[in-house]
Amino acid sequence: MIPLSWFLILSAGLFSIGLFGVLSRKNAIAILLGVELMLNAVNINLVSFWRYGNIADMAGQVFAIIVFAVAAAEVAVGLALVISVYRQRRTVIADDLDMMKW
C-alpha cells in the first residue's frame, strides 16, 4: 500500500510546477495550463485524503468531480477569451494585453 505522504508529495510537486508556470510564463495558454496543473494537484489531495481517511461517505470524490467541472468550465471560458483576444490583437502574450487601460 502506498503511503499518504507520497501522494501529498506528488500533489505538492504538481502544484509547485503549476504555480511556477502561472508566475513565469507570458503566454496566456501556458498560464491556463499552469492553472490546470494546480487544479489537478488539488484533486489528488482530495481523493487521497478521502482514501486514507476514516470517512465512509464519498465527500472526497464528490469534491473532486466538482473541481473537474470547474476546471472544464475554466478551460472553455479561458480559451474562448484567448481566441477572442487573439482575433482582436494578434497576440496571446499576457504583458501585451492592456485592453482595460485608459
C-alpha positions in Angstrom: 0.0 0.0 0.0 1.4 3.4 -1.0 1.6 5.8 2.0 -0.4 9.0 2.1 2.8 11.1 2.2 3.8 10.0 -1.3 0.5 11.3 -2.7 0.9 14.6 -0.9 4.5 15.0 -2.2 3.2 14.3 -5.7 0.5 16.9 -5.2 2.8 19.5 -3.8 5.2 18.9 -6.8 2.4 19.3 -9.3 1.1 22.4 -7.6 4.6 24.0 -7.5 5.1 23.3 -11.2 1.7 24.8 -12.0 2.4 27.9 -9.8 5.8 28.3 -11.4 4.1 28.1 -14.8 1.5 30.7 -13.9 4.0 33.2 -12.5 6.8 32.8 -15.1 5.0 32.4 -18.4 3.9 35.3 -20.6 1.8 33.2 -23.0 -1.9 33.1 -21.9 -2.3 29.5 -22.9 0.7 28.4 -20.9 -0.8 30.3 -17.9 -4.1 28.3 -18.4 -2.1 25.1 -18.4 -0.4 26.1 -15.1 -3.8 26.7 -13.5 -5.0 23.3 -14.8 -1.9 21.6 -13.1 -2.8 23.3 -9.9 -6.4 22.1 -10.0 -5.2 18.6 -10.7 -3.0 18.8 -7.7 -6.0 19.7 -5.6 -7.9 16.7 -7.0 -5.0 14.4 -6.0 -5.2 15.8 -2.4 -9.0 15.4 -2.2 -9.0 11.8 -3.4 -6.0 10.8 -1.3 -7.4 12.3 1.9 -10.7 10.6 1.1 -9.0 7.2 0.5 -6.8 7.3 3.7 -9.4 8.9 6.0 -11.9 7.0 8.1 -14.8 8.6 6.3 -17.5 6.3 4.9 -19.1 8.8 2.6 -18.0 9.9 -0.8 -17.2 13.5 0.0 -13.6 13.5 -1.4 -14.8 12.0 -4.7 -17.7 14.4 -5.0 -15.4 17.4 -4.4 -13.0 16.1 -7.0 -15.8 15.8 -9.5 -16.8 19.4 -8.7 -13.2 20.5 -9.3 -13.2 18.7 -12.6 -16.3 20.5 -13.6 -14.9 23.9 -12.6 -11.7 23.1 -14.5 -13.6 22.2 -17.6 -15.6 25.5 -17.4 -12.3 27.4 -16.8 -10.8 25.9 -19.9 -13.8 26.7 -22.0 -14.1 30.3 -20.9 -10.3 30.8 -20.8 -9.8 29.5 -24.3 -12.7 31.5 -25.6 -11.2 34.7 -24.2 -7.8 33.9 -25.5 -9.2 33.2 -29.0 -11.2 36.5 -28.9 -8.2 38.5 -27.8 -6.0 36.9 -30.4 -8.5 37.8 -33.1 -8.5 41.4 -32.0 -4.8 41.9 -31.0 -3.0 39.1 -32.9 -1.1 38.2 -29.8 -1.6 36.0 -26.7 1.3 37.5 -24.7 -0.1 38.5 -21.3 2.1 41.6 -21.0 0.7 43.0 -24.3 -3.0 42.6 -23.3 -3.8 46.0 -21.9 -7.4 46.4 -23.1 -8.7 47.6 -19.7 -6.2 50.5 -19.5 -7.3 54.0 -20.5 
